[in-house]
């Protein structure tokens, strides 16, 4: 076999397209994954078989084939295809395409307009699409990595079908590697042995484009004069070096991962909590954002089952503010584990919600006269505060009197949770109020 150095010069690898581009599917049958859309029973496959193509939003993580799918759909139906990127296109570009699509030139009324990263379009830019989509002048295919519910205006979203693309599974990624070695002309110039793929798959994060381009980089980096290449985890780690986890601090990943973090602590799983915390740490999340969410959880999900949880979370936030990255990750981890292992009660959260509903339903009920403040002579003459009895004058610092407005007497908003501390609260309330609040 010719030496790798000669081979790379002969194939002009310096100017060759990246491997992911060279292996881009040419037909729908070559698409890997997304069976629910383009498989034999896929919803898009059925629509294409009927010659129908609705305007749509393709929503999914990077490198799962959104752009490829859009091109292949237009190709399958033999429709003119025009692509714009929301990064460098504006209203003027959109209107030019729409004008061409509505005329007798290159485009027809059934032309496909593909807009990559449509979530980056402003409201005004998205508004400019409405009329043409409504009339069918164009068929819009928008691609986004962000949740369309938040990033696409309702008027445009209502005119489009939303199709969700999934990150590729491990077996699908491995199939792509085998396909690359078998079909790519450049890689066929090497003798490649896959001795380990775990690091390669981790580095890809389900992104086919990242997987293939990383694979190609590893091959070119490890090639010897004999063209022999051994791909293993050590090589991948050396080539990739600092593989930061995919984490968009402004996008859906931001909200999904913090949600998983909170739910893990609420569900008393410290292991999962620390894992999601690590995802945020590796992604460079603001430590104060993480700490703030733990303060909320300490009250919402633990509350009086362990009042120290709120103290712990508050102290953690103060410490994180003083320390910053990277050391504050230890403090955040300690707090996350403490919160996950604490007994849980949402009784305080439920209580304030129920009380707010009562306020909305009953309006501004008057404060009982006995509870009103009486700073002036007139107010005293009107009996403000007259019937109030100072609780500390009673036995055990308690006097049975009414504190709720008329019409709400006896209404229970707070029901103590089933945990040792709040069972003590329940016993105390039952003793004091003698069943008035259902205790």
JOCOR-V160258 format. One record per residue. N is the residue number from 1. PSI is psi as a letter, one per 30 degrees, with the letter a starting at -180 (NA if undefined). NEAR is the number of other C-alpha atoms within 10 Angstrom. D_CENTER is the distance of its C-alpha to the mean C-alpha in whole Angstrom. Layout:
# JOCOR-V160258
N:PSI:NEAR:D_CENTER
N:PSI:NEAR:D_CENTER
This chain:
# JOCOR-V160258
1:k:11:48
2:l:11:48
3:l:15:47
4:e:19:43
5:e:14:44
6:e:11:47
7:e:17:44
8:e:14:41
9:e:10:44
10:e:9:45
11:g:13:42
12:h:11:41
13:f:13:38
14:f:9:37
15:g:7:37
16:l:11:35
17:l:10:32
18:l:16:29
19:e:21:29
20:e:20:26
21:e:12:28
22:f:15:31
23:g:17:29
24:k:13:27
25:k:17:28
26:f:13:31
27:l:14:31
28:f:17:29
29:f:11:30
30:f:10:29
31:k:18:25
32:k:19:24
33:a:19:21
34:h:17:20
35:e:16:23
36:f:16:21
37:e:18:22
38:g:21:25
39:l:17:26
40:e:12:30
41:g:11:28
42:k:14:25
43:e:14:25
44:e:20:25
45:e:19:28
46:e:15:30
47:e:14:29
48:e:17:31
49:e:11:34
50:g:10:34
51:g:10:34
52:k:11:32
53:j:18:29
54:l:16:26
55:k:21:24
56:l:21:21
57:k:25:17
58:j:25:16
59:k:21:12
60:l:19:11
61:l:23:10
62:k:20:13
63:g:21:17
64:g:22:17
65:g:26:19
66:e:22:18
67:e:19:21
68:e:16:24
69:e:22:23
70:e:23:24
71:e:24:27
72:e:18:28
73:e:21:28
74:e:22:30
75:e:16:32
76:e:13:33
77:g:15:34
78:h:11:36
79:k:17:34
80:k:18:34
81:k:20:31
82:k:16:30
83:k:17:27
84:k:18:25
85:k:17:23
86:f:19:21
87:e:13:21
88:g:9:25
89:l:13:26
90:a:17:27
91:e:16:29
92:e:11:32
93:e:13:31
94:e:18:29
95:e:15:32
96:e:10:34
97:e:19:33
98:e:23:33
99:e:17:37
100:e:17:37
101:e:25:36
102:f:18:38
103:a:12:41
104:g:10:43
105:b:9:42
106:e:11:40
107:l:21:37
108:l:18:38
109:f:20:36
110:g:20:34
111:k:24:33
112:k:27:29
113:j:27:27
114:k:25:24
115:j:25:22
116:k:22:19
117:h:19:16
118:f:25:17
119:f:22:14
120:f:18:17
121:k:22:20
122:l:15:21
123:e:13:22
124:e:11:25
125:e:19:24
126:e:20:23
127:e:14:25
128:f:17:28
129:f:19:27
130:e:16:27
131:e:13:31
132:e:18:31
133:e:19:28
134:e:14:30
135:f:10:33
136:g:17:32
137:e:24:34
138:l:28:31
139:j:25:28
140:k:27:25
141:j:28:22
142:k:28:19
143:k:29:16
144:k:23:13
145:f:22:10
146:l:21:8
147:j:15:8
148:f:20:12
149:e:10:12
150:f:11:11
151:f:18:13
152:k:22:16
153:k:17:19
154:e:12:19
155:e:11:23
156:e:21:22
157:e:18:19
158:f:11:22
159:g:16:24
160:k:20:21
161:k:13:20
162:k:18:17
163:k:16:17
164:k:18:14
165:k:20:14
166:l:19:13
167:k:20:14
168:k:21:17
169:l:16:19
170:e:15:21
171:e:11:24
172:e:15:23
173:e:24:23
174:e:17:26
175:e:12:28
176:e:18:26
177:e:18:28
178:e:12:31
179:e:12:31
180:e:21:31
181:e:18:34
182:e:11:36
183:f:12:36
184:k:13:35
185:e:12:38
186:e:18:38
187:f:17:36
188:f:13:39
189:f:18:41
190:l:23:40
191:j:16:41
192:k:17:37
193:k:13:37
194:j:12:33
195:f:10:34
196:k:15:31
197:f:18:27
198:e:12:25
199:e:15:24
200:e:25:24
201:e:23:21
202:e:14:19
203:f:23:19
204:e:22:18
205:g:20:15
206:g:21:15
207:j:21:16
208:e:25:20
209:e:20:21
210:e:19:20
211:e:24:22
212:e:23:25
213:e:16:25
214:e:22:25
215:e:25:28
216:e:20:30
217:e:16:30
218:e:22:31
219:e:24:34
220:e:18:35
221:f:14:35
222:f:18:37
223:k:18:39
224:l:16:43
225:f:14:46
226:g:13:46
227:g:21:43
228:k:17:42
229:k:19:38
230:j:17:37
231:j:18:33
232:l:17:32
233:e:17:29
234:e:11:31
235:e:18:31
236:e:24:28
237:e:15:27
238:e:11:30
239:e:17:29
240:e:16:25
241:d:10:26
242:i:9:23
243:j:12:20
244:k:12:17
245:k:17:14
246:j:16:11
247:j:19:9
248:j:15:9
249:f:14:10
250:f:10:10
251:a:14:7
252:e:16:3
253:e:18:3
254:e:15:5
255:e:13:4
256:e:12:3
257:e:16:6
258:e:20:8
259:e:13:8
260:e:16:9
261:e:27:12
262:e:23:13
263:e:17:14
264:e:21:15
265:e:27:18
266:e:24:18
267:g:15:19
268:h:19:22
269:j:17:20
270:f:20:21
271:e:14:20
272:e:19:17
273:e:24:16
274:e:21:18
275:e:15:16
276:e:19:12
277:e:24:14
278:e:18:16
279:e:18:12
280:e:25:12
281:e:20:16
282:f:15:16
283:f:16:13
284:g:16:15
285:l:20:13
286:k:14:16
287:f:21:18
288:e:18:19
289:e:11:15
290:e:20:15
291:e:24:18
292:e:16:18
293:e:16:16
294:e:27:18
295:e:21:21
296:e:16:19
297:e:22:19
298:e:33:22
299:e:24:24
300:e:19:22
301:f:28:22
302:e:27:25
303:b:24:27
304:g:25:30
305:f:26:30
306:i:21:30
307:f:14:31
308:f:16:30
309:e:24:27
310:e:21:26
311:e:14:29
312:e:19:27
313:e:27:24
314:e:19:26
315:e:16:28
316:e:24:25
317:e:25:23
318:e:14:27
319:e:16:27
320:e:23:24
321:e:14:25
322:e:10:28
323:e:14:27
324:a:13:24
325:l:15:23
326:f:12:24
327:f:10:26
328:f:20:24
329:e:18:21
330:e:12:24
331:e:17:24
332:e:25:21
333:e:18:21
334:e:16:24
335:e:24:23
336:e:30:20
337:e:18:23
338:e:18:25
339:e:31:23
340:e:26:22
341:f:15:25
342:k:21:26
343:l:21:28
344:k:24:25
345:k:23:26
346:g:21:25
347:e:23:28
348:e:21:28
349:e:15:24
350:e:16:26
351:e:16:29
352:e:13:28
353:e:14:26
354:e:15:29
355:e:15:32
356:e:13:29
357:e:12:30
358:e:15:34
359:e:12:34
360:e:10:32
361:e:9:35
362:f:11:38
363:a:9:38
364:i:10:39
365:k:12:42
366:k:10:45
367:k:12:45
368:k:16:48
369:e:17:51
370:f:17:51
371:f:17:48
372:k:17:48
373:k:13:49
374:i:17:53
375:f:10:53
376:l:9:56
377:e:10:59
378:e:10:58
379:e:15:55
380:e:14:58
381:f:10:60
382:g:11:57
383:g:15:57
384:k:20:53
385:g:17:53
386:e:16:56
387:g:13:55
388:k:15:52
389:k:15:53
390:j:10:52
391:e:13:50
392:f:10:52
393:f:10:55
394:l:11:54
395:k:8:55
396:g:9:52
397:h:9:50
398:k:14:50
399:k:15:51
400:j:11:50
401:l:12:50
402:k:13:47
403:f:14:44
404:l:15:42
405:l:14:43
406:k:12:46
407:f:9:44
408:g:12:42
409:k:12:44
410:f:15:43
411:k:13:39
412:j:14:37
413:e:17:34
414:j:18:33
415:j:17:34
416:k:22:34
417:l:21:31
418:i:15:33
419:l:15:33
420:e:12:36
421:e:15:36
422:f:19:35
423:e:14:38
424:e:13:40
425:e:18:39
426:e:18:39
427:e:12:43
428:e:13:44
429:e:17:42
430:e:15:44
431:e:11:47
432:e:15:47
433:f:16:46
434:h:12:48
435:f:11:46
436:e:13:45
437:g:15:41
438:g:13:41
439:NA:17:41
